[in-house]
Amino acid sequence: MTPAHFAFSSAFMLGLAGLAFHRTHFISALLCLEGLMLSLFIALSLWTELFNLTHNSASMPMILLAFSACEAGTGLALLVATTRTHSTNRLKNLNLLQC
Amino acid sequence: MSYMMYVLLFGLVLGLVAVASNPSPYFAALGLVVVSGVGCGVLVSSGGCFLSLILFLIYLGGMLVVFAYSAAMAAEPYPEGWGSWPALRLMVGYVLGVGVAWVFLGEGWYEEDWGGFDGLVGVSVLRGDMVGVSVMYSSGGWLLVAGGWVLLLTLFVVLELTRGLARGALRAV
């Protein structure tokens, strides 16, 4: 595994761990999701640059960025809706389905 | 040059450690800004300067600005940074995890593995990745139409999610 490959693989794993082990705020989980998308963008761009003879796959990270922007917008809309109904974005307040 | 790539890759991993340790969202957004800046440096060192500019403009200048002012919804009187004990514990744990993975996977990393690589001999106006992205307009035309349609659809999704005057998906009153 080359150093760059190890770097963005561990960056992806770290973002995934931050998303799984979120603590108090909803927006911290959304920021870890953005970190995931960023590591994927860097991964796709580095693979295009280093491993391809032609650069035809340079449109892959662009499309990823467009769809990641859609996902970030939807996540922030959910954050706004949560803050409007529950008056905070702390995850302990999302307790409608308490057992 | 390989030292700069070394520093940039370290900055990438350490920045995401700072984001994943879940401090107050102000600090997490700052960590994400640092990670995207360092990621741009990594891309430039490997020859992808157009994609690096796209990352700066769209990701940093578009998406992270929106996240920065949305973090105002998470305002608290005493935001905890990376010095507070829960975030510090998570940071140390993540750094140890990355170190253990480095020990197991980092065999045979020599001096030349760290260096950047630029495939084009000499400097020209048309860089490789810029020419590659323009394929999106010629052969990948239908993917461009699909992407534009998805973006328009997301606009309506966001408007519908945040409306909630008398009805709406997430209105409790």
Interface residues (C-beta under 8 A of the other chain):
Chain A: M1 T2 P3 A4 F6 A7 F8 S10 A11 L14 G15 A17 G18 F21 H22 R23 T24 H25 F26 I27 S28 L30 L31 C32 E34 G35 L38 S39 F41 I42 S45 L46 T48 E49 L50 T54 H55 N56 S57 A58 S59 P61 M62 I63 L65 A66 F67 S68 A69 C70 A72 G73 T74 L76 A77 L78 L79 V80 A81 T82 T83 R84 T85 H86 N89
Chain B: M5 Y6 L9 F10 L12 V13 L16 V17 V19 A20 S21 N22 P23 S24 P25 A28 A29 L32 V35 S36 G39 V42 L43 S46 G47 G48 F50 L51 I54 L55 I58 Y59 G62 M63 L64 V66 F67 S70 A71 M73 A74 P86 L90 Y94 V98 A101 W102 L105 G106 W109 D113 W114 F117 G119 G128 D129 M130 V131 G132 V133 V135 M136 G140 L143 G147 V150 L151 L153 T154 L155 V157 V158 L161 T162 G164 G168 A169 L170 R171 A172 V173
